[in-house]
């Protein structure tokens, strides 16, 4: 007979009413909570004290606006093993309203590029009813509100293709990239994850 045990290796000391959680890698986890937010936490395996190694550090937060009821590693598309898309790790999620979504793990270079593009999109695309994009995507629950971090809003990035050329130029202004090259990078990522 096999004996199974459950052992705590690290803890997030911020109280959340969790609706789902998933392991991203050995030290990184993603969670969803009942105020329609996603967050990521990392275990500090390199810490010098046992106390610090046992503490999860929240490294990202994002208001999704829907209640996530489950995560599953996988993809919505068939991937060729030797393609660039195979290197993008994806996690699917489902919500109680029937939405299927994708969380993609980006390289630091990809994250930096898309974060700058997201900032440009926020300058150009105005929110509905005067609500700023930053306000809508801020992690917010009954205890705290913090600016979104560690996540890129794919829905906002996808709007880039719908903008007029002059607006697209305004978005990439200061990024040292052409509209055409930005469009290619967006399309390549979306082909990899959709």
BELHUTA-V693786 format. One record per backbone hydrogen bond with DSSP energy under -0.5 kcal/mol. NH is the residue of the N-H (numbers start at 1). CO is the residue of the C=O. If there is no record, write none. Layout:
nh=(NH/NH)
co=(CO/CO)
This chain:
nh=(4/7/11/13/15/18/19/20/22/24/25/29/30/31/32/33/34/36/37/38/39/40/41/42/43/44/45/47/53/54/55/56/56/57/58/59/59/60/61/62/63/64/64/65/66/68/69/70/72/74/76/83/86/87/88/89/89/91/92/93/94/95/96/98/101/103/104/105/106/111/112/113/114/115/116/117/118/119/120/121/122/123/124/125/126/130/131/132/136/137/138/138/139/141/146/149/154/157/158/159/159/160/161/162/163/163/168/169/170/171/172/173/175/182/183/184/185/186/187/188/189/190/191/192/193/194)
co=(2/5/54/11/13/16/32/32/30/28/28/41/22/39/20/37/17/33/33/62/31/60/29/57/27/55/43/44/49/50/52/11/54/42/56/40/57/40/149/38/137/36/62/36/36/66/94/94/92/90/193/80/83/84/85/87/105/103/72/101/70/99/67/95/93/91/102/89/104/107/108/109/110/111/112/113/114/115/116/117/118/119/120/121/124/127/128/130/132/133/134/135/146/144/139/61/152/153/154/155/156/157/158/159/159/160/164/165/166/167/168/169/172/178/179/180/181/182/183/184/185/186/187/188/189/190)
